């Protein structure tokens, strides 16, 4: 399994943003998750959704929509794990 950080981001309070990353092998099983880097205890900080575009017969693009669930700015990392 390969893991890594693909991008970092910042979202204003209660904001939603969209990122994309391209050139991924369509044959791979990739899991995406967002990890807040600004600490805040007591409640979830982020929610995210992943959409996939088949860009070519061998490559895909991931579209990542991230929502800040808090009333303060949140910084985060967009992380991935390749399972196969």
PDB file of N, CA, C and O in Angstrom:
ATOM      1  N   UNK A   1       0.849  -1.179   0.000  1.00  0.00           N
ATOM      2  CA  UNK A   1       0.000   0.000   0.000  1.00  0.00           C
ATOM      3  C   UNK A   1       0.889   1.235   0.000  1.00  0.00           C
ATOM      4  O   UNK A   1       1.816   1.335   0.804  1.00  0.00           O
ATOM      5  N   UNK A   2       0.617   2.156  -0.879  1.00  0.00           N
ATOM      6  CA  UNK A   2       1.328   3.440  -0.937  1.00  0.00           C
ATOM      7  C   UNK A   2       0.420   4.524  -0.361  1.00  0.00           C
ATOM      8  O   UNK A   2      -0.788   4.523  -0.599  1.00  0.00           O
ATOM      9  N   UNK A   3       1.011   5.449   0.398  1.00  0.00           N
ATOM     10  CA  UNK A   3       0.250   6.555   0.963  1.00  0.00           C
ATOM     11  C   UNK A   3       1.005   7.853   0.741  1.00  0.00           C
ATOM     12  O   UNK A   3       2.200   7.835   0.446  1.00  0.00           O
ATOM     13  N   UNK A   4       0.321   8.974   0.880  1.00  0.00           N
ATOM     14  CA  UNK A   4       0.998  10.259   0.737  1.00  0.00           C
ATOM     15  C   UNK A   4       0.050  11.424   0.882  1.00  0.00           C
ATOM     16  O   UNK A   4      -1.156  11.257   1.062  1.00  0.00           O
ATOM     17  N   UNK A   5       0.626  12.612   0.798  1.00  0.00           N
ATOM     18  CA  UNK A   5      -0.135  13.863   0.816  1.00  0.00           C
ATOM     19  C   UNK A   5      -0.094  14.435  -0.592  1.00  0.00           C
ATOM     20  O   UNK A   5       0.987  14.683  -1.125  1.00  0.00           O
ATOM     21  N   UNK A   6      -1.237  14.644  -1.191  1.00  0.00           N
ATOM     22  CA  UNK A   6      -1.314  15.168  -2.551  1.00  0.00           C
ATOM     23  C   UNK A   6      -1.399  16.686  -2.573  1.00  0.00           C
ATOM     24  O   UNK A   6      -0.851  17.318  -3.477  1.00  0.00           O
ATOM     25  N   UNK A   7      -2.079  17.285  -1.589  1.00  0.00           N
ATOM     26  CA  UNK A   7      -2.232  18.739  -1.576  1.00  0.00           C
ATOM     27  C   UNK A   7      -2.556  19.209  -0.167  1.00  0.00           C
ATOM     28  O   UNK A   7      -2.945  18.418   0.693  1.00  0.00           O
ATOM     29  N   UNK A   8      -2.393  20.501   0.056  1.00  0.00           N
ATOM     30  CA  UNK A   8      -2.824  21.133   1.301  1.00  0.00           C
ATOM     31  C   UNK A   8      -3.820  22.226   0.942  1.00  0.00           C
ATOM     32  O   UNK A   8      -3.818  22.739  -0.177  1.00  0.00           O
ATOM     33  N   UNK A   9      -4.667  22.573   1.897  1.00  0.00           N
ATOM     34  CA  UNK A   9      -5.664  23.590   1.625  1.00  0.00           C
ATOM     35  C   UNK A   9      -6.086  24.304   2.892  1.00  0.00           C
ATOM     36  O   UNK A   9      -5.787  23.870   4.004  1.00  0.00           O
ATOM     37  N   UNK A  10      -6.780  25.397   2.703  1.00  0.00           N
ATOM     38  CA  UNK A  10      -7.375  26.161   3.794  1.00  0.00           C
ATOM     39  C   UNK A  10      -8.782  26.541   3.381  1.00  0.00           C
ATOM     40  O   UNK A  10      -9.017  26.982   2.256  1.00  0.00           O
ATOM     41  N   UNK A  11      -9.709  26.366   4.299  1.00  0.00           N
ATOM     42  CA  UNK A  11     -11.092  26.760   4.045  1.00  0.00           C
ATOM     43  C   UNK A  11     -11.539  27.749   5.108  1.00  0.00           C
ATOM     44  O   UNK A  11     -11.285  27.552   6.296  1.00  0.00           O
ATOM     45  N   UNK A  12     -12.202  28.806   4.679  1.00  0.00           N
ATOM     46  CA  UNK A  12     -12.791  29.769   5.608  1.00  0.00           C
ATOM     47  C   UNK A  12     -13.918  29.090   6.388  1.00  0.00           C
ATOM     48  O   UNK A  12     -14.357  27.996   6.034  1.00  0.00           O
ATOM     49  N   UNK A  13     -14.370  29.735   7.425  1.00  0.00           N
ATOM     50  CA  UNK A  13     -15.463  29.207   8.243  1.00  0.00           C
ATOM     51  C   UNK A  13     -16.659  28.832   7.381  1.00  0.00           C
ATOM     52  O   UNK A  13     -17.110  29.625   6.554  1.00  0.00           O
ATOM     53  N   UNK A  14     -17.167  27.628   7.575  1.00  0.00           N
ATOM     54  CA  UNK A  14     -18.371  27.126   6.892  1.00  0.00           C
ATOM     55  C   UNK A  14     -18.275  27.143   5.368  1.00  0.00           C
ATOM     56  O   UNK A  14     -19.303  27.149   4.691  1.00  0.00           O
ATOM     57  N   UNK A  15     -17.069  27.152   4.821  1.00  0.00           N
ATOM     58  CA  UNK A  15     -16.885  27.228   3.365  1.00  0.00           C
ATOM     59  C   UNK A  15     -16.713  25.840   2.758  1.00  0.00           C
ATOM     60  O   UNK A  15     -16.400  24.870   3.449  1.00  0.00           O
ATOM     61  N   UNK A  16     -16.926  25.773   1.444  1.00  0.00           N
ATOM     62  CA  UNK A  16     -16.702  24.563   0.669  1.00  0.00           C
ATOM     63  C   UNK A  16     -15.767  24.905  -0.481  1.00  0.00           C
ATOM     64  O   UNK A  16     -15.902  25.959  -1.104  1.00  0.00           O
ATOM     65  N   UNK A  17     -14.819  24.016  -0.764  1.00  0.00           N
ATOM     66  CA  UNK A  17     -13.886  24.205  -1.872  1.00  0.00           C
ATOM     67  C   UNK A  17     -13.762  22.925  -2.670  1.00  0.00           C
ATOM     68  O   UNK A  17     -14.125  21.846  -2.200  1.00  0.00           O
ATOM     69  N   UNK A  18     -13.240  23.054  -3.896  1.00  0.00           N
ATOM     70  CA  UNK A  18     -13.086  21.896  -4.770  1.00  0.00           C
ATOM     71  C   UNK A  18     -11.684  21.874  -5.334  1.00  0.00           C
ATOM     72  O   UNK A  18     -11.183  22.893  -5.810  1.00  0.00           O
ATOM     73  N   UNK A  19     -11.041  20.705  -5.281  1.00  0.00           N
ATOM     74  CA  UNK A  19      -9.705  20.495  -5.815  1.00  0.00           C
ATOM     75  C   UNK A  19      -9.767  19.334  -6.788  1.00  0.00           C
ATOM     76  O   UNK A  19     -10.670  18.500  -6.722  1.00  0.00           O
ATOM     77  N   UNK A  20      -8.793  19.287  -7.701  1.00  0.00           N
ATOM     78  CA  UNK A  20      -8.704  18.119  -8.574  1.00  0.00           C
ATOM     79  C   UNK A  20      -7.241  17.695  -8.690  1.00  0.00           C
ATOM     80  O   UNK A  20      -6.326  18.501  -8.524  1.00  0.00           O
ATOM     81  N   UNK A  21      -7.053  16.433  -8.973  1.00  0.00           N
ATOM     82  CA  UNK A  21      -5.728  15.874  -9.180  1.00  0.00           C
ATOM     83  C   UNK A  21      -5.845  14.863 -10.309  1.00  0.00           C
ATOM     84  O   UNK A  21      -6.774  14.055 -10.327  1.00  0.00           O
ATOM     85  N   UNK A  22      -4.921  14.901 -11.241  1.00  0.00           N
ATOM     86  CA  UNK A  22      -5.074  14.121 -12.469  1.00  0.00           C
ATOM     87  C   UNK A  22      -3.869  13.233 -12.739  1.00  0.00           C
ATOM     88  O   UNK A  22      -2.829  13.352 -12.091  1.00  0.00           O
ATOM     89  N   UNK A  23      -4.030  12.344 -13.706  1.00  0.00           N
ATOM     90  CA  UNK A  23      -2.946  11.460 -14.125  1.00  0.00           C
ATOM     91  C   UNK A  23      -2.845  10.181 -13.316  1.00  0.00           C
ATOM     92  O   UNK A  23      -1.810   9.516 -13.348  1.00  0.00           O
ATOM     93  N   UNK A  24      -3.888   9.822 -12.597  1.00  0.00           N
ATOM     94  CA  UNK A  24      -3.878   8.617 -11.772  1.00  0.00           C
ATOM     95  C   UNK A  24      -4.233   7.403 -12.622  1.00  0.00           C
ATOM     96  O   UNK A  24      -5.057   7.488 -13.532  1.00  0.00           O
ATOM     97  N   UNK A  25      -3.611   6.289 -12.318  1.00  0.00           N
ATOM     98  CA  UNK A  25      -3.892   5.053 -13.045  1.00  0.00           C
ATOM     99  C   UNK A  25      -5.322   4.619 -12.786  1.00  0.00           C
ATOM    100  O   UNK A  25      -5.756   4.516 -11.638  1.00  0.00           O
ATOM    101  N   UNK A  26      -6.044   4.367 -13.857  1.00  0.00           N
ATOM    102  CA  UNK A  26      -7.426   3.912 -13.724  1.00  0.00           C
ATOM    103  C   UNK A  26      -7.489   2.489 -13.171  1.00  0.00           C
ATOM    104  O   UNK A  26      -8.547   2.052 -12.719  1.00  0.00           O
ATOM    105  N   UNK A  27      -6.387   1.772 -13.201  1.00  0.00           N
ATOM    106  CA  UNK A  27      -6.351   0.405 -12.682  1.00  0.00           C
ATOM    107  C   UNK A  27      -6.136   0.355 -11.171  1.00  0.00           C
ATOM    108  O   UNK A  27      -6.324  -0.694 -10.556  1.00  0.00           O
ATOM    109  N   UNK A  28      -5.745   1.476 -10.569  1.00  0.00           N
ATOM    110  CA  UNK A  28      -5.471   1.507  -9.127  1.00  0.00           C
ATOM    111  C   UNK A  28      -6.734   1.762  -8.321  1.00  0.00           C
ATOM    112  O   UNK A  28      -7.670   2.411  -8.787  1.00  0.00           O
ATOM    113  N   UNK A  29      -6.738   1.239  -7.103  1.00  0.00           N
ATOM    114  CA  UNK A  29      -7.818   1.495  -6.155  1.00  0.00           C
ATOM    115  C   UNK A  29      -7.290   2.536  -5.179  1.00  0.00           C
ATOM    116  O   UNK A  29      -6.476   2.218  -4.312  1.00  0.00           O
ATOM    117  N   UNK A  30      -7.751   3.789  -5.313  1.00  0.00           N
ATOM    118  CA  UNK A  30      -7.240   4.910  -4.523  1.00  0.00           C
ATOM    119  C   UNK A  30      -8.320   5.382  -3.553  1.00  0.00           C
ATOM    120  O   UNK A  30      -9.465   5.614  -3.941  1.00  0.00           O
ATOM    121  N   UNK A  31      -7.934   5.519  -2.289  1.00  0.00           N
ATOM    122  CA  UNK A  31      -8.812   6.039  -1.239  1.00  0.00           C
ATOM    123  C   UNK A  31      -8.348   7.449  -0.899  1.00  0.00           C
ATOM    124  O   UNK A  31      -7.150   7.683  -0.738  1.00  0.00           O
ATOM    125  N   UNK A  32      -9.280   8.391  -0.790  1.00  0.00           N
ATOM    126  CA  UNK A  32      -8.969   9.784  -0.439  1.00  0.00           C
ATOM    127  C   UNK A  32      -9.531  10.118   0.929  1.00  0.00           C
ATOM    128  O   UNK A  32     -10.633   9.694   1.278  1.00  0.00           O
ATOM    129  N   UNK A  33      -8.775  10.876   1.699  1.00  0.00           N
ATOM    130  CA  UNK A  33      -9.264  11.363   2.988  1.00  0.00           C
ATOM    131  C   UNK A  33      -8.609  12.693   3.311  1.00  0.00           C
ATOM    132  O   UNK A  33      -7.498  12.980   2.865  1.00  0.00           O
ATOM    133  N   UNK A  34      -9.315  13.505   4.096  1.00  0.00           N
ATOM    134  CA  UNK A  34      -8.838  14.831   4.473  1.00  0.00           C
ATOM    135  C   UNK A  34      -8.489  14.822   5.958  1.00  0.00           C
ATOM    136  O   UNK A  34      -9.253  14.324   6.785  1.00  0.00           O
ATOM    137  N   UNK A  35      -7.322  15.382   6.282  1.00  0.00           N
ATOM    138  CA  UNK A  35      -6.861  15.432   7.662  1.00  0.00           C
ATOM    139  C   UNK A  35      -6.650  16.877   8.083  1.00  0.00           C
ATOM    140  O   UNK A  35      -5.768  17.547   7.544  1.00  0.00           O
ATOM    141  N   UNK A  36      -7.446  17.382   9.043  1.00  0.00           N
ATOM    142  CA  UNK A  36      -7.222  18.748   9.531  1.00  0.00           C
ATOM    143  C   UNK A  36      -5.824  18.878  10.133  1.00  0.00           C
ATOM    144  O   UNK A  36      -5.350  17.969  10.814  1.00  0.00           O
ATOM    145  N   UNK A  37      -5.173  19.997   9.882  1.00  0.00           N
ATOM    146  CA  UNK A  37      -3.868  20.276  10.486  1.00  0.00           C
ATOM    147  C   UNK A  37      -3.966  21.398  11.513  1.00  0.00           C
ATOM    148  O   UNK A  37      -2.980  21.721  12.175  1.00  0.00           O
ATOM    149  N   UNK A  38      -5.146  21.992  11.650  1.00  0.00           N
ATOM    150  CA  UNK A  38      -5.388  22.995  12.691  1.00  0.00           C
ATOM    151  C   UNK A  38      -6.230  22.320  13.775  1.00  0.00           C
ATOM    152  O   UNK A  38      -7.395  21.996  13.543  1.00  0.00           O
ATOM    153  N   UNK A  39      -5.644  22.106  14.964  1.00  0.00           N
ATOM    154  CA  UNK A  39      -6.339  21.368  16.022  1.00  0.00           C
ATOM    155  C   UNK A  39      -7.582  22.091  16.534  1.00  0.00           C
ATOM    156  O   UNK A  39      -7.611  23.316  16.655  1.00  0.00           O
ATOM    157  N   UNK A  40      -8.593  21.305  16.828  1.00  0.00           N
ATOM    158  CA  UNK A  40      -9.804  21.801  17.476  1.00  0.00           C
ATOM    159  C   UNK A  40     -10.583  20.588  17.959  1.00  0.00           C
ATOM    160  O   UNK A  40     -11.044  19.787  17.146  1.00  0.00           O
ATOM    161  N   UNK A  41     -10.731  20.444  19.241  1.00  0.00           N
ATOM    162  CA  UNK A  41     -11.415  19.267  19.777  1.00  0.00           C
ATOM    163  C   UNK A  41     -12.901  19.529  19.962  1.00  0.00           C
ATOM    164  O   UNK A  41     -13.347  20.675  20.022  1.00  0.00           O
ATOM    165  N   UNK A  42     -13.656  18.441  20.050  1.00  0.00           N
ATOM    166  CA  UNK A  42     -15.064  18.545  20.390  1.00  0.00           C
ATOM    167  C   UNK A  42     -16.053  18.219  19.296  1.00  0.00           C
ATOM    168  O   UNK A  42     -17.202  17.890  19.590  1.00  0.00           O
ATOM    169  N   UNK A  43     -15.634  18.302  18.014  1.00  0.00           N
ATOM    170  CA  UNK A  43     -16.573  18.037  16.922  1.00  0.00           C
ATOM    171  C   UNK A  43     -15.801  17.837  15.614  1.00  0.00           C
ATOM    172  O   UNK A  43     -14.656  18.274  15.499  1.00  0.00           O
ATOM    173  N   UNK A  44     -16.413  17.187  14.640  1.00  0.00           N
ATOM    174  CA  UNK A  44     -15.762  17.041  13.339  1.00  0.00           C
ATOM    175  C   UNK A  44     -15.494  18.406  12.707  1.00  0.00           C
ATOM    176  O   UNK A  44     -16.272  19.344  12.883  1.00  0.00           O
ATOM    177  N   UNK A  45     -14.380  18.509  11.966  1.00  0.00           N
ATOM    178  CA  UNK A  45     -14.017  19.764  11.312  1.00  0.00           C
ATOM    179  C   UNK A  45     -14.301  19.750   9.815  1.00  0.00           C
ATOM    180  O   UNK A  45     -14.643  20.781   9.236  1.00  0.00           O
ATOM    181  N   UNK A  46     -14.161  18.593   9.190  1.00  0.00           N
ATOM    182  CA  UNK A  46     -14.264  18.514   7.738  1.00  0.00           C
ATOM    183  C   UNK A  46     -15.192  17.392   7.297  1.00  0.00           C
ATOM    184  O   UNK A  46     -15.343  16.372   7.970  1.00  0.00           O
ATOM    185  N   UNK A  47     -15.804  17.618   6.149  1.00  0.00           N
ATOM    186  CA  UNK A  47     -16.526  16.579   5.428  1.00  0.00           C
ATOM    187  C   UNK A  47     -16.030  16.663   3.987  1.00  0.00           C
ATOM    188  O   UNK A  47     -15.649  17.743   3.535  1.00  0.00           O
ATOM    189  N   UNK A  48     -16.028  15.552   3.260  1.00  0.00           N
ATOM    190  CA  UNK A  48     -15.550  15.584   1.885  1.00  0.00           C
ATOM    191  C   UNK A  48     -16.281  14.564   1.030  1.00  0.00           C
ATOM    192  O   UNK A  48     -16.874  13.603   1.521  1.00  0.00           O
ATOM    193  N   UNK A  49     -16.213  14.816  -0.261  1.00  0.00           N
ATOM    194  CA  UNK A  49     -16.831  13.953  -1.262  1.00  0.00           C
ATOM    195  C   UNK A  49     -15.826  13.779  -2.390  1.00  0.00           C
ATOM    196  O   UNK A  49     -15.105  14.713  -2.740  1.00  0.00           O
ATOM    197  N   UNK A  50     -15.785  12.589  -2.951  1.00  0.00           N
ATOM    198  CA  UNK A  50     -14.855  12.287  -4.040  1.00  0.00           C
ATOM    199  C   UNK A  50     -15.654  11.905  -5.282  1.00  0.00           C
ATOM    200  O   UNK A  50     -16.545  11.058  -5.221  1.00  0.00           O
ATOM    201  N   UNK A  51     -15.329  12.533  -6.401  1.00  0.00           N
ATOM    202  CA  UNK A  51     -15.912  12.186  -7.700  1.00  0.00           C
ATOM    203  C   UNK A  51     -14.771  11.817  -8.636  1.00  0.00           C
ATOM    204  O   UNK A  51     -13.654  12.311  -8.483  1.00  0.00           O
ATOM    205  N   UNK A  52     -15.048  10.946  -9.609  1.00  0.00           N
ATOM    206  CA  UNK A  52     -14.005  10.446 -10.505  1.00  0.00           C
ATOM    207  C   UNK A  52     -14.387  10.700 -11.952  1.00  0.00           C
ATOM    208  O   UNK A  52     -15.527  10.484 -12.363  1.00  0.00           O
ATOM    209  N   UNK A  53     -13.405  11.166 -12.714  1.00  0.00           N
ATOM    210  CA  UNK A  53     -13.551  11.368 -14.162  1.00  0.00           C
ATOM    211  C   UNK A  53     -12.589  10.410 -14.857  1.00  0.00           C
ATOM    212  O   UNK A  53     -11.403  10.392 -14.528  1.00  0.00           O
ATOM    213  N   UNK A  54     -13.069   9.624 -15.799  1.00  0.00           N
ATOM    214  CA  UNK A  54     -12.204   8.751 -16.599  1.00  0.00           C
ATOM    215  C   UNK A  54     -11.664   9.614 -17.740  1.00  0.00           C
ATOM    216  O   UNK A  54     -12.340   9.808 -18.750  1.00  0.00           O
ATOM    217  N   UNK A  55     -10.441  10.132 -17.575  1.00  0.00           N
ATOM    218  CA  UNK A  55      -9.878  11.095 -18.523  1.00  0.00           C
ATOM    219  C   UNK A  55      -9.428  10.437 -19.821  1.00  0.00           C
ATOM    220  O   UNK A  55      -9.627  10.996 -20.899  1.00  0.00           O
ATOM    221  N   UNK A  56      -8.824   9.254 -19.728  1.00  0.00           N
ATOM    222  CA  UNK A  56      -8.405   8.471 -20.893  1.00  0.00           C
ATOM    223  C   UNK A  56      -8.696   7.010 -20.593  1.00  0.00           C
ATOM    224  O   UNK A  56      -9.264   6.692 -19.547  1.00  0.00           O
ATOM    225  N   UNK A  57      -8.321   6.138 -21.481  1.00  0.00           N
ATOM    226  CA  UNK A  57      -8.562   4.708 -21.233  1.00  0.00           C
ATOM    227  C   UNK A  57      -7.705   4.176 -20.086  1.00  0.00           C
ATOM    228  O   UNK A  57      -8.016   3.125 -19.525  1.00  0.00           O
ATOM    229  N   UNK A  58      -6.630   4.884 -19.729  1.00  0.00           N
ATOM    230  CA  UNK A  58      -5.736   4.396 -18.680  1.00  0.00           C
ATOM    231  C   UNK A  58      -5.600   5.333 -17.481  1.00  0.00           C
ATOM    232  O   UNK A  58      -5.011   4.949 -16.471  1.00  0.00           O
ATOM    233  N   UNK A  59      -6.131   6.551 -17.572  1.00  0.00           N
ATOM    234  CA  UNK A  59      -5.949   7.521 -16.495  1.00  0.00           C
ATOM    235  C   UNK A  59      -7.277   8.127 -16.046  1.00  0.00           C
ATOM    236  O   UNK A  59      -8.246   8.198 -16.802  1.00  0.00           O
ATOM    237  N   UNK A  60      -7.281   8.564 -14.775  1.00  0.00           N
ATOM    238  CA  UNK A  60      -8.470   9.226 -14.253  1.00  0.00           C
ATOM    239  C   UNK A  60      -8.085  10.476 -13.473  1.00  0.00           C
ATOM    240  O   UNK A  60      -6.936  10.661 -13.072  1.00  0.00           O
ATOM    241  N   UNK A  61      -9.078  11.318 -13.276  1.00  0.00           N
ATOM    242  CA  UNK A  61      -8.958  12.549 -12.491  1.00  0.00           C
ATOM    243  C   UNK A  61      -9.895  12.439 -11.309  1.00  0.00           C
ATOM    244  O   UNK A  61     -11.053  12.049 -11.458  1.00  0.00           O
ATOM    245  N   UNK A  62      -9.395  12.783 -10.135  1.00  0.00           N
ATOM    246  CA  UNK A  62     -10.222  12.808  -8.930  1.00  0.00           C
ATOM    247  C   UNK A  62     -10.601  14.249  -8.625  1.00  0.00           C
ATOM    248  O   UNK A  62      -9.746  15.134  -8.618  1.00  0.00           O
ATOM    249  N   UNK A  63     -11.881  14.482  -8.374  1.00  0.00           N
ATOM    250  CA  UNK A  63     -12.425  15.788  -7.985  1.00  0.00           C
ATOM    251  C   UNK A  63     -12.832  15.676  -6.524  1.00  0.00           C
ATOM    252  O   UNK A  63     -13.687  14.862  -6.175  1.00  0.00           O
ATOM    253  N   UNK A  64     -12.221  16.494  -5.668  1.00  0.00           N
ATOM    254  CA  UNK A  64     -12.406  16.404  -4.220  1.00  0.00           C
ATOM    255  C   UNK A  64     -13.099  17.669  -3.710  1.00  0.00           C
ATOM    256  O   UNK A  64     -12.553  18.767  -3.808  1.00  0.00           O
ATOM    257  N   UNK A  65     -14.290  17.506  -3.173  1.00  0.00           N
ATOM    258  CA  UNK A  65     -15.049  18.621  -2.617  1.00  0.00           C
ATOM    259  C   UNK A  65     -14.959  18.527  -1.097  1.00  0.00           C
ATOM    260  O   UNK A  65     -15.348  17.520  -0.507  1.00  0.00           O
ATOM    261  N   UNK A  66     -14.445  19.579  -0.469  1.00  0.00           N
ATOM    262  CA  UNK A  66     -14.201  19.587   0.979  1.00  0.00           C
ATOM    263  C   UNK A  66     -15.024  20.708   1.611  1.00  0.00           C
ATOM    264  O   UNK A  66     -15.063  21.826   1.098  1.00  0.00           O
ATOM    265  N   UNK A  67     -15.682  20.399   2.732  1.00  0.00           N
ATOM    266  CA  UNK A  67     -16.501  21.370   3.449  1.00  0.00           C
ATOM    267  C   UNK A  67     -15.980  21.538   4.870  1.00  0.00           C
ATOM    268  O   UNK A  67     -15.754  20.560   5.583  1.00  0.00           O
ATOM    269  N   UNK A  68     -15.796  22.788   5.268  1.00  0.00           N
ATOM    270  CA  UNK A  68     -15.436  23.134   6.637  1.00  0.00           C
ATOM    271  C   UNK A  68     -16.718  23.147   7.466  1.00  0.00           C
ATOM    272  O   UNK A  68     -17.633  23.922   7.185  1.00  0.00           O
ATOM    273  N   UNK A  69     -16.786  22.304   8.472  1.00  0.00           N
ATOM    274  CA  UNK A  69     -17.983  22.189   9.309  1.00  0.00           C
ATOM    275  C   UNK A  69     -17.967  23.130  10.516  1.00  0.00           C
ATOM    276  O   UNK A  69     -18.891  23.119  11.330  1.00  0.00           O
ATOM    277  N   UNK A  70     -16.918  23.940  10.625  1.00  0.00           N
ATOM    278  CA  UNK A  70     -16.760  24.785  11.812  1.00  0.00           C
ATOM    279  C   UNK A  70     -16.995  26.262  11.487  1.00  0.00           C
ATOM    280  O   UNK A  70     -17.169  26.641  10.329  1.00  0.00           O
ATOM    281  N   UNK A  71     -16.995  27.074  12.528  1.00  0.00           N
ATOM    282  CA  UNK A  71     -17.164  28.522  12.355  1.00  0.00           C
ATOM    283  C   UNK A  71     -15.833  29.266  12.413  1.00  0.00           C
ATOM    284  O   UNK A  71     -15.801  30.473  12.655  1.00  0.00           O
ATOM    285  N   UNK A  72     -14.732  28.543  12.190  1.00  0.00           N
ATOM    286  CA  UNK A  72     -13.390  29.139  12.115  1.00  0.00           C
ATOM    287  C   UNK A  72     -12.660  28.539  10.920  1.00  0.00           C
ATOM    288  O   UNK A  72     -13.023  27.450  10.475  1.00  0.00           O
ATOM    289  N   UNK A  73     -11.639  29.215  10.384  1.00  0.00           N
ATOM    290  CA  UNK A  73     -10.872  28.643   9.273  1.00  0.00           C
ATOM    291  C   UNK A  73     -10.194  27.331   9.669  1.00  0.00           C
ATOM    292  O   UNK A  73      -9.787  27.156  10.818  1.00  0.00           O
ATOM    293  N   UNK A  74     -10.077  26.416   8.711  1.00  0.00           N
ATOM    294  CA  UNK A  74      -9.438  25.123   8.925  1.00  0.00           C
ATOM    295  C   UNK A  74      -8.414  24.884   7.823  1.00  0.00           C
ATOM    296  O   UNK A  74      -8.716  25.053   6.642  1.00  0.00           O
ATOM    297  N   UNK A  75      -7.203  24.489   8.208  1.00  0.00           N
ATOM    298  CA  UNK A  75      -6.205  24.033   7.247  1.00  0.00           C
ATOM    299  C   UNK A  75      -6.211  22.513   7.269  1.00  0.00           C
ATOM    300  O   UNK A  75      -6.534  21.897   8.285  1.00  0.00           O
ATOM    301  N   UNK A  76      -5.848  21.911   6.134  1.00  0.00           N
ATOM    302  CA  UNK A  76      -5.925  20.446   6.049  1.00  0.00           C
ATOM    303  C   UNK A  76      -4.995  19.925   4.970  1.00  0.00           C
ATOM    304  O   UNK A  76      -4.489  20.677   4.136  1.00  0.00           O
ATOM    305  N   UNK A  77      -4.783  18.608   5.009  1.00  0.00           N
ATOM    306  CA  UNK A  77      -4.048  17.891   3.975  1.00  0.00           C
ATOM    307  C   UNK A  77      -5.004  16.973   3.249  1.00  0.00           C
ATOM    308  O   UNK A  77      -5.850  16.333   3.874  1.00  0.00           O
ATOM    309  N   UNK A  78      -4.879  16.901   1.930  1.00  0.00           N
ATOM    310  CA  UNK A  78      -5.601  15.926   1.131  1.00  0.00           C
ATOM    311  C   UNK A  78      -4.699  14.717   0.967  1.00  0.00           C
ATOM    312  O   UNK A  78      -3.714  14.769   0.231  1.00  0.00           O
ATOM    313  N   UNK A  79      -5.027  13.635   1.644  1.00  0.00           N
ATOM    314  CA  UNK A  79      -4.182  12.436   1.669  1.00  0.00           C
ATOM    315  C   UNK A  79      -4.807  11.317   0.845  1.00  0.00           C
ATOM    316  O   UNK A  79      -6.017  11.287   0.621  1.00  0.00           O
ATOM    317  N   UNK A  80      -3.951  10.396   0.398  1.00  0.00           N
ATOM    318  CA  UNK A  80      -4.423   9.262  -0.375  1.00  0.00           C
ATOM    319  C   UNK A  80      -3.729   7.981   0.074  1.00  0.00           C
ATOM    320  O   UNK A  80      -2.652   8.004   0.670  1.00  0.00           O
ATOM    321  N   UNK A  81      -4.382   6.870  -0.233  1.00  0.00           N
ATOM    322  CA  UNK A  81      -3.809   5.541  -0.051  1.00  0.00           C
ATOM    323  C   UNK A  81      -4.129   4.739  -1.311  1.00  0.00           C
ATOM    324  O   UNK A  81      -5.284   4.662  -1.729  1.00  0.00           O
ATOM    325  N   UNK A  82      -3.115   4.150  -1.903  1.00  0.00           N
ATOM    326  CA  UNK A  82      -3.306   3.292  -3.080  1.00  0.00           C
ATOM    327  C   UNK A  82      -3.307   1.857  -2.573  1.00  0.00           C
ATOM    328  O   UNK A  82      -2.299   1.363  -2.070  1.00  0.00           O
ATOM    329  N   UNK A  83      -4.448   1.198  -2.712  1.00  0.00           N
ATOM    330  CA  UNK A  83      -4.596  -0.156  -2.194  1.00  0.00           C
ATOM    331  C   UNK A  83      -4.154  -1.215  -3.187  1.00  0.00           C
ATOM    332  O   UNK A  83      -3.820  -2.332  -2.791  1.00  0.00           O
ATOM    333  N   UNK A  84      -4.147  -0.883  -4.471  1.00  0.00           N
ATOM    334  CA  UNK A  84      -3.692  -1.852  -5.478  1.00  0.00           C
ATOM    335  C   UNK A  84      -3.137  -1.117  -6.676  1.00  0.00           C
ATOM    336  O   UNK A  84      -2.699  -1.747  -7.639  1.00  0.00           O
TER     337      UNK A  84
END
